[in-house]
Structures are given as structure tokens and as C-alpha cells.
Amino acid sequence: MIVLKGAEVSAKIKEEVRAALDFMSGSIPKLAILRVGENPDDISYERGAKKKLTDFGLAVQSHVWPADVTDEQFRQEFDAINRDPETDGILLLRPLPRHIRERDIERMIDPAKDLDGISPLNMAKVFSGDPSGFAPCTAEAVIEILKTNGIPIAGRRVTVVGRSLVVGRPLAMLMLAEHATVTICHTKTADLKAACKNAEILAAAAGSAGMITGDMISPGAIVIDVGINVNADGKLCGDAAFDTLEGIASMATPVPGGVGAVTTAVLAKHLVKAAAARRGIRLPDRA
């Protein structure tokens, strides 16, 4: 079984980003990362994103609020960042505390700065097959992994396990845009095993540790594991029981070191695209 490591895909995207920056003649795109509270997962993701984007040659500024910030105060300060002409892209770490009306923030965000595809306009573009918008970074990372490794998507049977608006549904739409035949499943699917066995490409994105096992996939299938979970031993693991895939799957992504490593690279790519559009610069294809 070939292990599809995210680092190789991330390195290729880094080259694309660096080429785009050269094309932009020294203009440095700036990302604003917005975090409310001290959730360890959010802090970890923020730290990783800042490190990677800085390494790519991009600028990042963090904005942090206490967990008890009022809805009104957060909306006012979010609006100021949203309107800031020096900010090219925004990454909002979610979920927000319950007292903040997240849907209102999704409607407020400037679609041109919405790098993770949370605005209604960008989501509509993904579902309508319009490539001018921003898809959620994790969903797009799956497509990047397949394309970078020369794995055909068109005409293939794809099963997506997971129906969230963050990964499952937009990923299914991106697969359709690549001319795959797509089945969407979830934890309530009656015969999940049969649906998975039908897949030539299986994307596991249900957020359930080890739910996909080797006996659920067909010989030669490609497994892209989007899940990030913590097992009983306190270690990161995916939605697929990786050890059980050996000898059955032809290729699979590991967790950690797979899709997650590509997600922040896609974020960087989106930031460059947003910055170029705001400056009226037409980038070369794949930049």
C-alpha cells in the first residue's frame, strides 16, 4: 500500500505560492486569524497555520478574544477587520461560543476574504460548480492530494462518508465538479459497508475514530482519511483504522501527516488568490 503523505503535496503548493508571490512583485498578502477563547485545538491549528504561512512568505496577524466576549462587541470588531483594506483574507476558527450568533458572522464576512468557504455566497458557488469562490480548505485539500499524486477522479466511483458543511458536502460537490460519480454516506447510513465497498475512492470524513476498517473497502481502493480524532491512548488517529487497510487499499493517507498537512497549504493558496484578485492581478494557472 502506498502511503500518500501530505508533506509532498504541501511542498508543491508552496512552489505555486512562491511563484505567485514573484508574479505579484513583492506584494505580501496578509491573513487575519480570528480566535475566541482558549480551545487547545484552535490554538494548535492557529500556531500551525501561522508557522506554515510565514514559511510560505505570507503575513499573518492573530486576533484573539476572551470566551465571554459579547456578541455585540465581537460583531463590531469583526466588522472592522472585515473592512480593513490591509487584510486580504480571514480565517475564523469555529465553532464560536454559543452566545455568539455564528450564522450572522457567516453572512457578514466578505466573500472575497472568506478563505475557508463559510459565507453563503462561497458555499453557493461550490454547490453550483462555480470555481471563482473559495471552497472549504479541508475539502479542497483532498482534491489536491489526488491530483498531485496523478490519481484520476473523472469517471471514478467516489464514496464520501460524512455530510458536514465543513467537509463532507462540499467535498462531494468538488468531486462532482471533477466528473466523479459520488455517493454520500454518514453514521446513519443503513448499509455503510456496502456503500464503502462500492468505492474506488473513499473519503472518510465523519469524525468517528476507526469507523472505516479494511473489511469495508474493496481491493485496490484509495482511502483518503479526513478525520482527526484522539483515541483511548491519547494519540491522534483518523476515521480509518489505518493498520487494517494494508494489503487491501492500494493507497491511503495517514493521520497525522496526511490531509491536515495539506489543508493549511490550501489556505495559503487561497490567500494569494484573494490578494491577487483584490489588487487586480491575474495569476497564471495553478498559481
Buried (B, 14 or more C-beta within 10 A) or exposed (E): BEBBBBEEBBEBBBEBBBBBBEBBEEBEBBBBBBBBBEBEEBBEBBEBBBEBBEEBBBBBBBBBBEEEBEBEEBBEBBEEBBEBEEBBBBBBBBEBBEEBBBEEBBEBBBBBBBBBBBBEBBBEBBBEEEEEBBBBBBBBBBBBBBBBBEBEBEEBBBBBBBBBBBBBBBBBBBBBBBEBBBBBBBEEBEEBEEBBBBBBBBBBBBBBBBBBBBEBBBEEBBBBBBBBBEEEEEEBBBBBBBEBBEEBBBBBBBBEBBBBBBBBBBBBBBBBBBBBBBEEBEBEEEB
